[in-house]
């Protein structure tokens, strides 16, 4: 039996997914209120918000929906003076594939529990304890994309950006002032955190990532006060490269990586109050990083980083081509473990040791330790010590007075030794 061509074409049209016929819905032209437009939308539709103030909260339960601002479109709580305790965020997402683009949020934000949520090119203003929510972007689902957003904080905000879920992409965001609990927090495997800028706020931590196979690349963290470090990573097989951490607070390191098989390369820690770089784990590669002087909070003069330069705690770690200068404590410190390697590194002008080796069978080659209080101190053992340049101290086993507990990884004050 021959089927008419017209009938086949009609059936083919019926088979096309509804998303292919996505509509544009304008607010307030087509619907006076945003929630009315959201309720009427079909999968794949785009809701365009015209210039003006649009009230939340709204709930999104339609998949593959986009809400896009057309310039000057502002979302916020019903009251111009803030939502107060117990209020919902301006947008609450329950369906996967949602996108928010080019919107401005005042005293409010986005909360999502759905996969594949995207927040792009949005601005968040005055998210603080008086807001409807204290977090600008909170996504508790996988495959989140958070790119090119600006968050300008208020007093006592929580994390401006918080993502919990695998395969997140957090890129090109700028977080500025005021008092954040932590700046940017990502929990989940295979996170990609790139080219974000955090500056000018009091915090308990800049960027914190928990998960396996994380990538932290080309982030800029600076001018932080409070009691937090710059970048913290917990998880194996992380890549932390080309980040710039400048002017972090007194307590924590500029960069700390806790896990094994990490690559920590090409990072710059400048004018930081704590230790520059701390790596805890096995088989980590710490390559071509720079830790340089800071404004000392103890003396008020431009002299030293208050902690150590680079600390490696664990077994079979490789430190190669690193440069440290002007640390109040040790330039390079190897703590515990065996079979660590220090090759082609420079550690100069430390107020304590150029290198303190408390590991076993550590190989040190082709490195320079000059101008330090003591260039080389060895309470552990060297497997190899060859081709190095130093003037003071000794490769012999040195009696050590003081603690090598974890808090000494980035503690204050110079190290002392018996028999100097």
C-alpha positions as CSV (number, residue, x, y, z in Angstrom):
1,X,0.0,0.0,0.0
2,X,1.4,3.4,-1.0
3,X,1.2,6.1,1.8
4,X,0.5,9.6,0.5
5,X,3.5,11.9,0.8
6,X,1.4,14.6,2.5
7,X,0.4,12.1,5.3
8,X,4.1,11.2,5.9
9,X,5.0,14.9,6.2
10,X,2.2,15.4,8.7
11,X,3.4,12.4,10.8
12,X,7.0,13.7,10.7
13,X,5.9,17.1,12.0
14,X,4.1,15.4,14.9
15,X,7.3,13.5,15.7
16,X,9.4,16.7,16.2
17,X,10.0,17.3,19.9
18,X,8.0,20.2,21.4
19,X,11.2,22.0,22.3
20,X,11.8,22.7,18.6
21,X,8.8,25.0,18.7
22,X,10.1,27.0,21.6
23,X,8.2,30.3,22.1
24,X,9.3,33.6,23.4
25,X,7.1,34.9,26.2
26,X,7.4,38.6,27.3
27,X,6.8,39.9,30.7
28,X,4.8,42.1,31.3
29,X,3.6,42.2,27.7
30,X,2.2,38.7,27.5
31,X,1.8,38.0,31.2
32,X,1.7,40.7,33.9
33,X,3.5,38.5,36.5
34,X,6.6,36.4,36.0
35,X,5.1,33.3,37.8
36,X,2.1,33.4,35.4
37,X,4.5,33.3,32.5
38,X,6.5,30.4,34.1
39,X,3.3,28.4,34.7
40,X,2.2,28.9,31.1
41,X,5.6,28.0,29.5
42,X,6.4,24.8,27.7
43,X,9.7,23.0,27.6
44,X,12.3,25.0,25.7
45,X,10.5,28.3,26.0
46,X,12.3,31.6,26.6
47,X,10.8,34.1,29.0
48,X,12.1,37.6,28.3
49,X,11.9,40.1,31.2
50,X,11.5,43.7,30.1
51,X,13.1,46.6,31.9
52,X,11.7,47.1,35.4
53,X,11.3,45.4,38.7
54,X,9.9,41.9,38.8
55,X,8.8,40.3,42.1
56,X,9.8,36.9,43.4
57,X,9.7,34.3,44.7
58,X,8.9,32.1,41.7
59,X,9.0,28.3,41.3
60,X,10.2,26.7,38.0
61,X,8.8,23.3,37.4
62,X,9.2,23.2,33.6
63,X,12.3,21.6,32.1
64,X,14.6,23.4,29.6
65,X,13.2,26.8,30.5
66,X,15.2,30.1,30.1
67,X,14.5,33.4,31.8
68,X,16.5,36.2,30.2
69,X,16.8,39.8,31.1
70,X,16.5,42.5,28.4
71,X,18.5,45.2,30.2
72,X,17.5,46.8,33.4
73,X,15.3,43.9,34.5
74,X,15.6,43.4,38.3
75,X,14.4,40.5,40.4
76,X,13.9,40.7,44.1
77,X,11.6,40.1,47.1
78,X,8.2,41.7,47.4
79,X,9.6,44.4,49.7
80,X,12.3,46.8,48.5
81,X,13.7,46.7,52.0
82,X,14.5,42.9,51.9
83,X,12.7,39.7,52.4
84,X,13.6,38.9,56.0
85,X,14.0,35.5,57.6
86,X,12.2,32.5,56.0
87,X,11.8,34.1,52.6
88,X,12.4,32.1,49.4
89,X,15.0,33.0,46.8
90,X,13.7,35.0,43.8
91,X,13.9,31.9,41.6
92,X,13.6,28.3,43.0
93,X,14.3,25.7,40.3
94,X,12.9,22.2,40.5
95,X,13.2,21.1,36.8
96,X,16.3,20.3,34.9
97,X,17.8,22.3,32.1
98,X,17.0,25.7,33.5
99,X,18.9,28.8,32.4
100,X,19.0,32.3,34.0
101,X,20.7,34.9,31.8
102,X,21.5,38.6,32.1
103,X,19.3,39.2,35.2
104,X,19.9,41.5,38.1
105,X,19.0,40.3,41.6
106,X,18.7,42.7,44.5
107,X,18.6,41.2,48.0
108,X,17.9,37.8,46.6
109,X,19.2,34.9,44.4
110,X,18.7,31.6,42.8
111,X,18.3,28.2,44.5
112,X,18.2,25.0,42.4
113,X,17.8,21.3,43.1
114,X,17.7,20.3,39.4
115,X,20.5,19.1,37.1
116,X,21.9,21.1,34.3
117,X,21.1,24.5,35.8
118,X,22.9,27.4,34.2
119,X,23.4,30.9,35.6
120,X,25.2,33.2,33.2
121,X,25.9,36.9,33.0
122,X,23.8,37.8,36.1
123,X,24.4,40.4,38.8
124,X,23.7,39.9,42.5
125,X,23.6,42.9,44.7
126,X,23.3,43.2,48.5
127,X,22.9,39.5,49.5
128,X,23.2,39.8,53.2
129,X,21.6,39.0,56.5
130,X,18.6,41.3,55.7
131,X,18.1,39.5,52.3
132,X,15.5,37.0,51.3
133,X,18.5,34.6,51.1
134,X,22.1,35.0,52.2
135,X,23.6,33.1,49.2
136,X,23.4,34.5,45.7
137,X,23.7,31.2,43.8
138,X,23.0,27.9,45.5
139,X,22.8,24.8,43.3
140,X,22.4,21.3,44.8
141,X,22.5,19.2,41.7
142,X,24.8,18.0,39.0
143,X,26.2,19.5,35.8
144,X,25.8,23.1,37.0
145,X,27.2,25.9,34.9
146,X,27.9,29.2,36.6
147,X,29.7,31.7,34.3
148,X,30.4,35.4,34.0
149,X,28.3,36.5,37.1
150,X,29.0,39.4,39.4
151,X,28.3,39.1,43.1
152,X,28.7,42.2,45.3
153,X,28.1,41.2,48.8
154,X,26.7,42.6,52.0
155,X,27.5,42.1,55.6
156,X,27.6,38.6,57.0
157,X,26.6,36.9,53.7
158,X,27.2,33.1,53.5
159,X,28.8,31.7,50.5
160,X,28.0,33.9,47.5
161,X,28.3,30.9,45.2
162,X,27.6,27.4,46.5
163,X,27.4,24.3,44.2
164,X,27.0,20.7,45.4
165,X,27.1,18.2,42.5
166,X,29.4,16.6,40.0
167,X,30.7,18.0,36.8
168,X,30.2,21.7,37.7
169,X,31.7,24.5,35.6
170,X,32.3,27.7,37.6
171,X,34.1,30.2,35.3
172,X,34.6,33.9,34.9
173,X,32.7,35.0,38.0
174,X,33.7,38.1,40.1
175,X,33.0,38.3,43.8
176,X,33.6,41.6,45.5
177,X,33.3,42.8,49.2
178,X,31.9,42.8,51.9
179,X,31.9,40.1,54.6
180,X,31.5,36.6,53.2
181,X,31.6,33.4,55.3
182,X,33.4,31.7,52.4
183,X,33.7,33.0,48.9
184,X,33.1,30.2,46.3
185,X,32.4,26.6,47.4
186,X,32.1,23.6,45.2
187,X,31.5,20.1,46.4
188,X,31.5,17.3,43.8
189,X,33.8,15.4,41.5
190,X,35.3,16.8,38.3
191,X,34.6,20.4,39.1
192,X,36.1,23.0,36.7
193,X,36.8,26.3,38.5
194,X,38.5,28.7,36.2
195,X,39.2,32.4,35.8
196,X,37.2,33.6,38.8
197,X,38.1,36.8,40.7
198,X,37.6,37.2,44.4
199,X,38.7,40.5,46.0
200,X,38.2,42.9,48.9
201,X,36.2,41.1,51.5
202,X,36.5,39.7,55.0
203,X,36.2,35.9,54.7
204,X,36.9,32.5,56.2
205,X,38.1,31.2,52.9
206,X,38.3,32.3,49.2
207,X,37.8,29.2,47.0
208,X,37.0,25.8,48.5
209,X,36.6,22.7,46.4
210,X,35.9,19.2,47.7
211,X,36.0,16.3,45.2
212,X,38.1,14.2,43.0
213,X,39.7,15.3,39.7
214,X,39.1,19.0,40.3
215,X,40.6,21.7,38.0
216,X,41.4,25.1,39.5
217,X,43.0,27.3,36.9
218,X,43.8,31.0,36.5
219,X,41.8,32.1,39.4
220,X,42.7,35.5,41.1
221,X,42.2,35.7,44.8
222,X,43.4,38.8,46.6
223,X,43.0,41.5,49.2
224,X,41.3,39.2,51.7
225,X,41.1,39.8,55.5
226,X,39.7,37.7,58.3
227,X,40.9,34.1,59.1
228,X,40.8,32.2,55.9
229,X,43.2,31.2,53.1
230,X,43.0,31.7,49.4
231,X,42.4,28.3,47.7
232,X,41.6,25.0,49.4
233,X,41.2,21.7,47.6
234,X,40.4,18.3,49.2
235,X,40.4,15.3,46.9
236,X,42.8,13.2,44.8
237,X,44.1,13.9,41.3
238,X,43.5,17.7,41.4
239,X,45.1,20.1,39.0
240,X,45.8,23.5,40.6
241,X,47.6,25.7,38.1
242,X,48.3,29.3,37.2
243,X,46.4,30.8,40.1
244,X,47.3,34.1,41.7
245,X,46.7,34.5,45.4
246,X,47.7,37.9,46.8
247,X,47.1,39.3,50.3
248,X,45.3,36.5,52.2
249,X,44.6,36.5,55.9
250,X,46.8,35.5,58.8
251,X,45.6,31.9,59.6
252,X,45.6,29.7,56.5
253,X,47.8,29.0,53.5
254,X,47.4,30.8,50.2
255,X,46.9,27.4,48.5
256,X,46.4,24.1,50.3
257,X,45.8,20.8,48.6
258,X,44.9,17.7,50.6
259,X,45.0,14.6,48.5
260,X,47.2,12.5,46.3
261,X,48.4,12.6,42.7
262,X,47.8,16.3,42.4
263,X,49.5,18.7,40.0
264,X,50.2,22.1,41.6
265,X,52.0,24.2,39.0
266,X,52.7,27.8,38.1
267,X,50.9,29.4,41.0
268,X,51.8,32.7,42.5
269,X,51.4,33.5,46.2
270,X,52.3,37.1,47.0
271,X,52.0,39.2,50.1
272,X,50.2,36.4,52.0
273,X,50.1,36.3,55.8
274,X,50.0,32.5,56.0
275,X,52.1,29.8,54.3
276,X,52.3,30.0,50.6
277,X,51.6,26.4,49.4
278,X,50.8,23.3,51.5
279,X,50.4,19.9,49.9
280,X,49.4,16.9,52.1
281,X,49.4,13.5,50.4
282,X,51.4,11.2,48.2
283,X,52.9,11.6,44.7
284,X,51.9,15.2,44.4
285,X,53.9,17.3,41.9
286,X,54.6,20.8,43.0
287,X,56.2,22.6,40.0
288,X,57.4,26.1,39.2
289,X,55.4,27.9,41.9
290,X,56.4,31.3,43.4
291,X,56.0,32.4,47.0
292,X,57.3,35.9,47.7
293,X,57.3,38.5,50.4
294,X,54.4,40.1,52.2
295,X,53.6,43.0,54.6
296,X,54.3,41.5,58.0
297,X,51.3,41.9,60.3
298,X,53.6,41.6,63.3
299,X,56.1,44.3,62.6
300,X,54.1,46.5,60.2
301,X,56.9,46.6,57.7
302,X,57.3,45.0,54.3
303,X,59.5,42.0,55.0
304,X,58.1,38.5,55.0
305,X,55.4,36.0,54.5
306,X,54.4,35.0,58.1
307,X,54.4,31.3,57.5
308,X,56.5,28.9,55.4
309,X,57.0,29.1,51.7
310,X,56.1,25.6,50.5
311,X,55.3,22.6,52.8
312,X,55.1,19.1,51.5
313,X,53.7,16.5,54.0
314,X,53.7,12.9,52.7
315,X,55.5,10.4,50.6
316,X,57.0,10.5,47.1
317,X,56.2,14.2,46.4
318,X,58.1,16.1,43.8
319,X,59.1,19.8,44.2
320,X,60.7,21.1,41.1
321,X,61.6,24.6,39.9
322,X,59.9,26.4,42.8
323,X,61.0,29.8,44.1
324,X,60.4,31.2,47.6
325,X,61.8,34.4,49.1
326,X,61.4,36.3,52.3
327,X,59.4,33.9,54.5
328,X,59.3,34.4,58.2
329,X,59.4,30.6,58.7
330,X,61.0,28.0,56.4
331,X,61.3,28.5,52.7
332,X,60.8,24.8,51.9
333,X,59.7,22.3,54.5
334,X,59.5,18.5,54.0
335,X,57.4,17.0,56.8
336,X,57.4,13.2,57.3
337,X,57.1,10.6,54.6
338,X,59.9,9.1,52.5
339,X,61.2,9.5,49.0
340,X,60.4,13.1,48.4
341,X,62.3,15.0,45.8
342,X,63.4,18.7,45.7
343,X,65.0,19.6,42.4
344,X,66.0,22.9,40.9
345,X,64.3,24.9,43.6
346,X,65.4,28.3,45.1
347,X,64.7,29.3,48.7
348,X,66.3,32.5,49.7
349,X,66.1,35.1,52.5
350,X,63.9,33.1,54.9
351,X,64.0,34.2,58.6
352,X,64.2,30.5,59.5
353,X,65.5,27.7,57.2
354,X,66.1,27.7,53.5
355,X,65.1,24.0,53.6
356,X,64.1,22.0,56.6
357,X,64.0,18.3,55.8
358,X,62.1,16.2,58.3
359,X,61.4,13.4,55.8
360,X,63.3,10.2,55.1
361,X,65.5,9.6,52.1
362,X,64.8,13.0,50.6
363,X,66.6,13.7,47.4
364,X,67.7,17.3,47.0
365,X,69.5,18.3,43.7
366,X,70.4,21.4,41.8
367,X,68.8,23.8,44.3
368,X,69.8,27.1,45.9
369,X,69.4,28.0,49.6
370,X,71.1,31.4,50.3
371,X,70.6,34.3,52.6
372,X,68.5,32.4,55.1
373,X,68.9,32.4,58.8
374,X,70.1,28.8,58.3
375,X,70.3,27.5,54.8
376,X,70.0,23.8,55.3
377,X,68.6,21.9,58.4
378,X,68.1,18.2,58.4
379,X,66.3,16.5,61.3
380,X,65.4,13.7,58.8
381,X,67.6,12.1,56.3
382,X,68.8,12.8,52.8
383,X,68.9,10.1,50.2
384,X,70.7,12.4,47.8
385,X,72.1,15.9,48.3
386,X,73.9,16.9,45.2
387,X,74.7,20.0,43.2
388,X,73.1,22.4,45.7
389,X,74.3,25.9,46.6
390,X,74.2,26.8,50.3
391,X,76.4,28.5,53.0
392,X,75.1,27.8,56.4
393,X,73.7,24.7,58.1
394,X,74.5,21.1,57.4
395,X,73.3,18.0,55.6
396,X,74.1,16.1,58.8
397,X,71.2,15.1,61.0
398,X,70.3,18.1,63.1
399,X,68.8,18.0,66.6
400,X,65.4,19.8,66.4
401,X,63.6,21.6,69.1
402,X,60.0,22.3,68.3
403,X,56.8,20.7,66.9
404,X,56.3,19.2,63.5
405,X,52.6,18.8,64.1
406,X,50.1,19.8,61.3
407,X,49.6,23.3,62.8
408,X,53.3,24.0,62.2
409,X,52.7,23.7,58.4
410,X,51.6,27.3,58.5
411,X,52.3,28.5,62.0
412,X,53.8,31.8,63.0
413,X,57.3,32.4,64.2
414,X,60.8,31.2,63.4
415,X,62.0,27.7,64.0
416,X,64.8,27.1,66.7
417,X,67.4,24.4,66.8
418,X,69.6,22.8,69.4
419,X,73.3,23.3,69.2
420,X,73.3,26.4,66.9
